[in-house]
Amino acid sequence: MVVITVKFTSIFAERVSEKLPSQIQYHTQLTVPSGDIEKTSFKLKIPFVFNMTTTPLVATITLKGHILVSGTEIDIKNIYEDISKKKKPPKAIFLATLHQTLTEAIIMSREIGIPPPIPLPRPLTAESLKYSKDLTHEIM
């Protein structure tokens, strides 16, 4: 079993304009790895950088840190070789990091007073209600 932990070492959020436009576009970039990977027999320490900016320029958020991956010696060796060859991490590591960084960016956007970087739900229309009786949602 492989365990993935995302740790932040630097969190920066800045609102550069007091005026909020009616529409804001968010641009995000997650760089993994963003430097040299530290490897031991049972752990990897992979650096990352997450940047989010807006258009028009209203705010910028930058998160830096590292991903700790622990597992068996064989798992760690395979993940390390995969990253070394392809210059990018396996999808599960990337998605776990993206999830953590986006969650933090949502919190930081609230703190600096800008709308969150997620699409807002749209009101239901007659067309969308037509299929809703066929859909179920369960929380486990």
C-alpha positions in Angstrom: 0.0 0.0 0.0 1.2 3.5 -0.9 0.5 6.4 1.3 0.5 10.0 -0.2 0.8 13.0 2.1 0.9 16.6 0.8 2.8 19.1 3.0 2.9 22.9 2.4 6.1 24.8 3.1 5.0 28.2 1.7 1.5 29.7 1.2 1.2 33.1 -0.5 -2.0 34.8 -1.5 -2.3 38.4 -2.7 -5.2 40.5 -3.9 -3.8 43.1 -6.2 -7.0 44.9 -7.1 -9.8 46.1 -4.8 -12.3 46.2 -7.7 -13.8 42.9 -8.7 -14.8 42.5 -12.3 -18.1 40.8 -13.2 -16.2 37.8 -14.7 -12.9 36.3 -13.4 -11.1 33.5 -15.2 -8.7 31.4 -13.1 -5.5 29.9 -14.5 -3.8 27.2 -12.5 -0.5 25.4 -12.9 0.7 22.5 -10.8 4.4 21.6 -11.3 5.4 18.1 -10.0 8.3 17.6 -9.5 9.5 21.2 -9.2 13.0 20.2 -8.1 15.1 17.2 -7.1 13.4 14.2 -5.6 14.7 12.8 -2.3 14.6 9.0 -2.1 15.1 6.5 0.6 14.2 2.8 0.6 10.6 3.4 1.8 9.9 7.1 1.1 10.0 9.7 -1.6 9.9 13.4 -1.0 8.7 15.1 -4.2 8.7 19.0 -4.4 5.8 20.8 -6.0 4.7 24.4 -6.9 1.1 25.4 -7.5 0.3 28.8 -9.0 -3.1 30.4 -9.6 -3.7 33.7 -11.2 -6.7 35.5 -12.5 -7.7 37.3 -15.7 -8.1 40.2 -15.3 -5.3 40.3 -12.7 -7.2 40.5 -9.4 -5.3 38.0 -7.3 -2.5 35.5 -7.3 -2.0 32.4 -5.0 1.2 30.4 -4.8 1.6 27.2 -2.8 4.9 25.3 -2.4 5.6 22.1 -0.6 6.4 18.5 -1.0 4.6 15.2 -1.5 5.6 12.4 0.9 5.1 9.0 -0.7 5.7 6.0 1.5 5.3 2.3 0.7 7.2 -0.9 0.1 10.7 -0.7 -1.3 9.5 -2.1 -4.6 6.6 0.5 -4.8 8.9 3.4 -4.1 11.5 2.2 -6.6 8.8 1.8 -9.3 7.3 5.3 -8.6 10.8 6.9 -8.6 11.7 5.3 -11.9 8.4 6.2 -13.4 8.9 9.9 -12.4 12.5 9.9 -13.6 11.6 8.5 -17.1 8.4 10.4 -17.8 9.3 13.6 -15.8 5.9 13.5 -14.2 4.4 11.6 -11.3 1.8 8.8 -11.6 -1.8 10.0 -12.0 -2.8 9.2 -8.4 0.0 11.3 -6.9 -0.8 14.2 -9.2 -4.5 14.1 -8.5 -4.0 13.9 -4.7 -1.7 16.9 -4.9 -4.1 18.8 -7.1 -7.0 18.1 -4.8 -5.1 19.4 -1.8 -3.7 22.5 -3.5 -7.1 23.4 -5.0 -8.8 23.0 -1.6 -6.2 25.3 -0.1 -6.6 27.8 -2.9 -10.4 27.9 -2.3 -9.7 28.7 1.4 -7.1 31.4 0.5 -9.4 33.0 -2.1 -12.1 33.4 0.7 -9.5 35.0 3.0 -8.5 37.6 0.4 -12.1 38.2 -0.7 -12.3 36.9 -4.2 -14.8 34.3 -5.6 -13.6 30.7 -5.2 -11.8 29.1 -8.2 -14.6 26.6 -8.7 -17.6 26.8 -11.1 -20.7 27.8 -9.3 -23.8 25.5 -9.8 -26.2 26.6 -12.4 -29.9 26.9 -11.7 -32.0 23.9 -12.7 -33.8 24.1 -16.0 -36.7 22.1 -17.4 -34.2 20.2 -19.6 -32.0 19.2 -16.7 -35.0 18.1 -14.6 -36.1 15.8 -17.4 -33.3 13.3 -16.6 -33.2 13.9 -12.8 -35.7 11.1 -12.0 -33.3 8.6 -13.5 -30.4 9.6 -11.3 -29.7 8.6 -7.7 -27.1 9.9 -5.3 -26.0 8.0 -2.2 -23.6 9.1 0.5 -21.8 6.3 2.1 
